[in-house]
């Protein structure tokens, strides 16, 4: 019995990972309002500070956390819908 993982992902794994990335990008693009920009910024490495996000998106720093939560909830719902389609 093989107990070790192969050193490289299989071609199937790479195709599936590419499909997942595409679905996430499409779902992020379908988000309302500032959500696409906010979610994309949060995925940066390193992620910008809330102050930087507030300046970039032209929104109060105190609204970034709640907006982030709403955007991510909407993204989860979109991805859940896509998975069941």
C-alpha positions in Angstrom: 0.0 0.0 0.0 1.3 3.4 -0.9 1.4 5.8 2.0 3.2 8.7 0.4 1.8 11.4 -1.8 3.3 11.8 -5.2 5.9 14.5 -5.4 3.9 16.5 -8.0 0.2 17.1 -8.4 -1.3 14.9 -11.1 -2.6 16.5 -14.3 -6.1 16.0 -13.1 -5.3 17.8 -9.8 -3.9 20.7 -11.8 -6.9 20.9 -14.0 -9.3 20.9 -11.0 -7.2 23.5 -9.2 -7.4 25.7 -12.3 -11.1 25.3 -12.5 -11.5 26.2 -8.8 -9.4 29.4 -9.3 -11.5 30.4 -12.4 -14.8 29.8 -10.5 -13.5 32.0 -7.6 -12.3 34.7 -9.9 -15.7 34.7 -11.7 -17.6 34.8 -8.4 -15.5 37.7 -7.1 -16.1 39.6 -10.3 -19.9 39.0 -9.8 -19.9 40.5 -6.3 -21.8 43.8 -5.9 -20.4 47.3 -5.3 -16.9 47.6 -4.0 -16.7 43.9 -3.0 -14.6 42.8 -6.0 -11.9 45.4 -5.2 -12.1 44.7 -1.5 -11.8 41.0 -1.8 -9.0 41.2 -4.4 -7.1 43.6 -2.1 -7.5 41.3 0.9 -5.9 38.5 -1.2 -2.8 40.5 -1.9 0.5 39.4 -0.2 0.9 41.1 2.1 -2.6 42.4 2.5 -3.0 46.1 2.8 -3.9 47.7 6.1 -7.4 48.9 6.8 -6.0 52.4 6.5 -4.6 51.7 3.0 -7.8 50.0 2.0 -9.9 53.0 3.2 -7.7 55.3 1.2 -7.7 53.1 -1.9 -11.5 52.4 -1.9 -12.6 55.8 -0.6 -14.5 54.4 2.4 -14.3 54.9 6.2 -11.8 52.7 7.9 -14.5 51.6 10.4 -16.7 50.2 7.6 -14.1 47.9 6.1 -14.6 45.1 8.6 -18.4 44.9 8.3 -18.2 45.4 4.5 -15.6 42.6 4.3 -17.9 40.3 6.3 -20.8 41.0 3.9 -18.7 40.6 0.8 -17.3 37.3 2.0 -20.8 36.0 2.9 -22.0 36.9 -0.5 -18.9 35.2 -2.1 -19.6 32.1 -0.1 -23.2 32.1 -1.3 -22.2 32.5 -4.9 -19.7 29.7 -4.7 -22.2 27.4 -2.9 -24.7 28.1 -5.7 -22.1 27.5 -8.4 -21.2 24.2 -6.7 -24.8 23.0 -6.8 -25.4 24.2 -10.4 
